[in-house]
Amino acid sequence: MPIYQLPRDPRFPDPRRADASGLLAVGGDLSAERLLTAYQMGIFPWFGPGQPILWWSPDPRMILDVADLRVNRSLRKRIRQEPFRVTLDTAFHDVIVACASVPRPGQDGTWITDGMVAAYDQLHALGFAHSVEAWDAEGTLVGGLYGVASGRMFFGESMFAKAPDASKIAFVRLVQQLDAWGFPMIDCQMYTDHLARFGAHEISRAEFLSRCAHLVGQQHRPGPWRFDSP
């Protein structure tokens, strides 16, 4: 399969034309218009420092059907203890910077470049990118995640934790809220054991693109988001 060089205008080739690794295209920019077009087509950017912008549409695709969320017994117990205050869209920039800087086992460096941070900050300001924050008793940000929403589709991007279970609890709260708002599916992009333990699984790209196209066409819920009152 050829790898496409993107034109100046925010167009993409058919995501089904991605190569065996999921790589579809190279180039373009990280403007809000291009990013939203990409997500709505089931495409996402992923590249490292010094690389050109790379755009992906993998097959299979990792997703979580929110109604199928699995929470193990020990995590349910931790959630009942309320070890963290969990918020929505109160510290987006801090969350994405933490996702870029907190080391992860087996990973050398980050794909969240300064340009990516600026681009998603803009998406957040426009009401499309969202963060979940976990705060400890001293008011320190100790975990969280961020992603992009369009229509009734949520595209997860990255998470971080500086305290045990902080990002897990933030994730569970987000999934429960999305379920209440009528978001049936979260894009998890690629397989990880961590997300599989929550019930995420792989589906074909064809099925993902079909479901994604339907969901992004639904009424959008702009930010800033807040959790529903108990």
C-alpha positions, 0 to 999 in steps of 0.5 A: 500500500502507498503512504500518502503525502497530505495536501495543504487542505485538510483532506485525507485518503480513505482510511481503508488504504492504510498499510499493514501497520495502520500507517495511512499518510504523512505530512499536513499540520495539526490544525484544529480543522485537520485534527477534527477531520481525522478523528471523524474519519477514524484517523489519528496522529502518532509520531515522535520528536524529529519525525514528520506528522504520521497519520494512522488507521490500524486494523484491528482497532481497540475499542471499549463498549462503555456498557461492557466496562469491567472493574475488578473487585479491588478497584471497586473497593478503592473507588468506594474509599474515594481516595481522589477528587475526580474532575472534568475539564479543569486542568487540561493543559496540566494533564496533557503535559503530565501525559507527555512527561511521566515515564512509562515502563518500556517506553523511551520518550513520548509522542506528545510533542510541544506541537501536539500539546499546543494543538490539543490545547486549541481543541480543548478551547474549542470544546472538543478535547477533554481531560479527567483529573484525579486530585489527592487530599492535598490538592495535587494532580496525581492522575488523569487522561485526555481525549477528543469527542465528536458527536457521541464518540470519544477518542481516548489519547493518553493517561498518566498516574503519579499515585496508585490507581489514580488514572484507573479511577479517573478512567472508570469515572469517565466511562460511567459518565459517557455511558450516562450521556449516551456515548456507547463507544470509546476508541482505544486505538491499539491493543494494550493489556491494561485496557483489555482488563477493563473490557476493551477489545479489538474489532475490524477496521471496517466495523470501527469505521462504520460505527464511528461514522454513525456516532460522530454524526450525532449531536455534539456535546461541547465542553467544558464538561462537568460530571453530573451531580450524584 
